């Protein structure tokens, strides 16, 4: 099975339980939105249950939530209904974003890039992000990294990380664990330029904008 289809099917399978454990926006996302959120249209790329789209909706008129998993999008729809905020939901692959050029002023792309199974797909997704960003737009991009306490490796590698469902069944999820230099190199290889970079809670974070 194609690994991208496998990732989609895995998250469809675990969507309800996974979403129930993802209640709050990450502090790094909230900090980014406080300082960078602008414009009429925002994008939560890999939106999951829309916890970050909800945070975006407080300051951005139209928020688009995109995810490859229909199951996760359903949990996002439930969240919007329960909490009374609006997100336009789209099912699509992060490496092929079905939006027009220069549309988005503020984007959040966290905890998703590392699920794409090849470097080509990951850089393609960064190029797609650059394409849909307005010339003066920005995005926050994150990926799990070797800086996390769970890993002993210092160079990037592919692995699977199990998600345990109620009842004890373990479901493997594909990850590419970035080393920080590799993460920066992929950004440099894309049509994005880095505004700032940091390591936080075992993740690489970069604020980026389209290359001029």
N, C-alpha and C positions, 0 to 999 in steps of 0.2 A: 504494500500500500504506500502511496505517496505520503511522505512524512508531513506535509502541510495538511493533507486531508486527515491524517492521523491525529494531529494536534487539534484540529477543529472537532473531530468526533470525540476526542477525550474531554474537551471542555463542554461539549453538549452533554456528555454523560455525567459529569460532576457539577454541572452548573448550579443547581439549587443549593447544594451543600457548600460549594466554594463561595458563592455570593453571600451566604449567610455569615461567613467569617470575614467579610470585607465591608465593614460598616462605615469606617471613617476615611476621609481623604488623607493622604500622606502629608505630613508637615512640609516636606520639600515642595509639594505641589501647591499648597496653600501659600507658601512664601513666594513662589514664582508668580502666582496669580496676583498677589498683593502688589507686586512691583512691575509686572509686565502686562497684565490683562488689559486689552484695549480693543477697539473696533467693534463692529456689529456682529461678526460671525466668528465663532470658536469651534474647534474640533477636538474631541476626545478620541484619539486613535488607539484602538484596543480598549474600548470603554468598559467592558465587563458589565458590572451591575450599575454603572453610571454614578458611582460615588464621586468621581472627579468631575464628571459632567455637571453634577448637582452644584459643586463648588463654583464651577465656571458660570453657571446660570445666574449667580448672584450679581455679576457685573457685566455680562455679555448678553446681548439681545437674543441672538439665535445660536444655539449650541447643537452641533451635529455629533452624534455618537456612532462610531463605526467599530464593528467587531466581526470576526469570521464565524463566531459561534452563535447560532440562532438561540440556543439554550440560554446563553449569557445575556443576549439581547432581551429575551423574555423577562429575565430577572431585572434588567434595567427598566423595562416598561412598567413592571410592578412597582419599582421604587418611585418612578415619576408619578404614578397614580397615587401611591400612598403618601407621598410627601408634597405633592402639589407644585412640581416644577416641570418645565417643558424641555424635552430633548427630541430632536428628529433622529430616528434610529435607522441605520443602514447596515445590511449584512454585506461584507466585502473583505477581501484580503488586503492587509496593510501594504503589500508590495504592488497593488493595483487599485489605487483610490479612485472611485467613480465620482470625482468632483472636478469642476473646471479649474483652470489655472488662476492663480492669484486671488483666490476666494477668501482665504482664512487669515485672520489677523493674530489669533492666539491659539496655540495648539498644545495639547498634552499627549505625549507618546511615552507612557511609562509601563514597565513590566510586560512588554509585548515584543519588542525587537528581538529579545533573546529566544523567543519561541520559533523564529524563522530558521529553517534547517541548514541553509547554506549562506556563505558570505555574499554570494551574488544576490540572493533574495534580500538579505539585510541591507546591502547598499542600495538595491533597487527601491526598497521601502523608504530609505532616507532621501533618495532622489525624488520619489513621489511626494514626500512631505515638503521638500523644497518647491516642487512644482505648484502645489496648491496653496502655499503661503503667499500672502501679498508681499510686495517688495520690502515693505517696512514691518512685516509680521515677524513674530518669534514663536519658538516652540521649546518646550522642555522635554528632553529625551533621556530615558534611563534604561539601564540593563543591569542584571545581576553580575557581580564581578568576583574575581579571585581574591579581592580584599575581604570578602565575607569570611567570618570565623569558621564556617562549615567546610572550607576548602583549604587544602594544603598546597595545591598547584599554584605556580606563579605565571604560567602561560595559559592563554585561552584554550578551552576544550569543550567538546560535546559530552553531554551526559543525560540521564533521565533522573527525575526526582519524583518520588511516589506521592500521590495524594490518597489519604486513607478515608474511605467513605464510612458512614455509620454502619456498624456491623463488621468492620475490620477489613473489607476488601481494599487492596492497594491498587491504584491506577497510575501507571507511569506517564509522566509528562516530559516531553523533550525540552532541553535547555541548551543553548550555547552560553557557557560562562566566559565572559570577556575578561581579559586582563586589561587594566586601564590604558596602557599604550595602544593596544589593539582597538579599543573603543574609539580613542581619539583618531587613530589612523583610518578607521572606517568613516568617521565623520569627514575627515579631510579628503577622502576619496569620493565623497558624494558632492552633490550640488549645494551643500550647506556649509556655512562657516560658523565656527564656535565663538560665542560671545563670552561664556564663562564655563568652567568645569570644576566639579568637586566630587569627592568620594564621601558617601554618607550611608550609614547603616548597611554596609556591604554592597552598595550599588554605585555605579558610575552615573553621574548626572551632568548634563550639558544643556545650557541655554544656547540655542542656535537660531540662525536667520539665513535666508537665501544668500548664496554667494553673490557678491556684486559684480 
